[in-house]
Each structure stands twice: as structure tokens, then as C-alpha cells.
């Protein structure tokens, strides 16, 4: 099993949800997060004073998939839907997951995510 985390622009939320749905990814957790990358935020004028805004609002997707095939399809869908070509498009991480437990039924492993 593999966990995929994607941190992307807020405005790409609906595009990514639609792309994931098209490839058959159903179980998704979405969170609002703050962060910064290379661009280090931006400057904004607040009450006549220039202020550095270093933490930018982002959306974080968390998805568990059962195989490397699903990992590739999921990452490709997110990457294509999140892409603008500008700094701040985000990052996608994937890593091995040791186990999953469905609380209600006590099922574990890939059965718990299907």
C-alpha cells in the first residue's frame, strides 16, 4: 500500500477532485494547510506598510492506494490537474504504508481501503 500526499494551490481543488474521480480514485482526505516553498510568499501593503506574507494557503490531498499502478495513475492525474507552470504549483509525495485498519469492521490491509 502507498500513501500519496499532494500540496497544491487552493484554486486547483475542484480540478484535482474531478481528475481523481475520472481515474477511479474514491477515498480522498482534503485539508486546508499553510506553507511556503522557493517563492517565500509575497509582499502586501497593509495600512500603508509593506508586509511579507511568507505562509501561503494551500490544499493538501491524502490518498491511500493499493499498488504502484494506482500510485502512477493517481500522481499523473494530480500533476496534470494541478499544473499552471508557475512557482507554487505544489509538491506530490508518496511513500510505503505499513498497514491500514478500518475501524468499523476491523479489516486490515488492502481490504480496508477498497
C-alpha positions as CSV (number, residue, x, y, z in Angstrom):
1,X,0.0,0.0,0.0
2,X,1.2,3.5,-0.8
3,X,0.2,6.9,0.7
4,X,0.2,9.9,-1.6
5,X,0.2,13.4,-0.3
6,X,-0.2,16.4,-2.6
7,X,0.1,20.0,-1.5
8,X,-1.3,22.3,-4.2
9,X,-2.8,25.7,-5.0
10,X,-6.2,26.3,-3.4
11,X,-7.8,27.1,-6.7
12,X,-7.0,23.7,-8.1
13,X,-9.2,21.8,-5.6
14,X,-12.1,21.1,-7.9
15,X,-9.9,20.3,-10.9
16,X,-8.0,17.7,-8.9
17,X,-11.1,16.2,-7.4
18,X,-12.6,15.8,-10.9
19,X,-9.3,14.3,-12.2
20,X,-9.1,11.8,-9.4
21,X,-12.7,10.8,-9.9
22,X,-12.1,10.3,-13.7
23,X,-9.3,7.7,-13.0
24,X,-11.4,5.9,-10.3
25,X,-9.8,7.2,-7.1
26,X,-12.6,7.4,-4.5
27,X,-11.1,7.7,-1.0
28,X,-9.5,11.1,-0.5
29,X,-8.9,13.3,2.5
30,X,-8.6,17.1,1.9
31,X,-7.2,19.7,4.3
32,X,-6.5,23.4,4.2
33,X,-2.9,24.0,5.1
34,X,-0.3,26.8,5.1
35,X,3.2,26.7,3.8
36,X,5.9,28.2,1.6
37,X,8.4,26.9,-0.9
38,X,11.0,28.6,-3.0
39,X,8.9,31.7,-3.7
40,X,8.9,32.5,0.1
41,X,5.5,34.2,-0.2
42,X,4.8,37.7,-1.3
43,X,4.7,41.3,-0.2
44,X,1.4,43.0,0.6
45,X,0.6,46.6,1.6
46,X,-1.3,46.6,4.9
47,X,-2.4,50.0,6.3
48,X,0.4,51.7,4.3
49,X,3.1,49.4,5.5
50,X,4.7,46.7,3.3
51,X,4.3,43.3,5.0
52,X,6.0,40.0,4.0
53,X,3.4,37.2,3.7
54,X,5.5,34.1,4.0
55,X,2.9,31.4,4.7
56,X,0.6,30.8,1.8
57,X,-2.7,28.9,1.9
58,X,-2.6,25.5,0.2
59,X,-4.7,22.4,-0.1
60,X,-3.4,19.0,1.0
61,X,-4.7,15.8,-0.5
62,X,-4.1,12.5,1.2
63,X,-4.8,9.3,-0.7
64,X,-4.1,5.6,0.0
65,X,-3.7,3.3,-3.0
66,X,-3.2,-0.4,-3.2
67,X,-0.4,-0.7,-5.8
68,X,2.3,1.0,-7.8
69,X,0.0,1.0,-10.8
70,X,-2.6,3.1,-8.8
71,X,0.2,5.3,-7.5
72,X,1.3,6.2,-11.0
73,X,-2.3,6.9,-12.2
74,X,-3.1,9.0,-9.1
75,X,0.1,11.0,-9.3
76,X,-0.3,11.6,-13.0
77,X,-3.9,12.8,-12.5
78,X,-2.9,15.2,-9.7
79,X,0.1,16.6,-11.6
80,X,-1.9,17.3,-14.8
81,X,-4.8,18.9,-12.9
82,X,-2.5,21.0,-10.6
83,X,-0.2,22.3,-13.3
84,X,0.0,26.0,-14.1
85,X,3.7,26.2,-14.9
86,X,4.2,29.0,-12.3
87,X,6.0,28.8,-9.0
88,X,3.8,27.5,-6.2
89,X,2.1,24.6,-8.2
90,X,3.0,22.4,-5.3
91,X,4.6,19.0,-4.4
92,X,3.5,15.4,-4.5
93,X,4.9,12.9,-2.1
94,X,4.5,9.1,-2.0
95,X,5.7,6.5,0.5
96,X,5.1,3.0,1.6
97,X,2.4,2.4,4.1
98,X,2.8,-0.4,6.6
99,X,-0.9,-1.1,7.5
100,X,-4.4,0.2,7.4
101,X,-7.3,-0.7,9.7
102,X,-10.9,0.0,9.0
103,X,-12.3,0.8,12.5
104,X,-15.9,-0.3,11.9
105,X,-15.1,-3.8,10.5
106,X,-11.6,-4.3,11.8
107,X,-10.5,-5.2,8.3
108,X,-6.8,-4.6,7.6
109,X,-4.5,-4.1,4.6
110,X,-5.8,-3.5,1.1
111,X,-9.2,-4.9,2.0
112,X,-9.6,-1.9,4.3
113,X,-9.0,0.6,1.6
114,X,-11.3,-0.9,-1.1
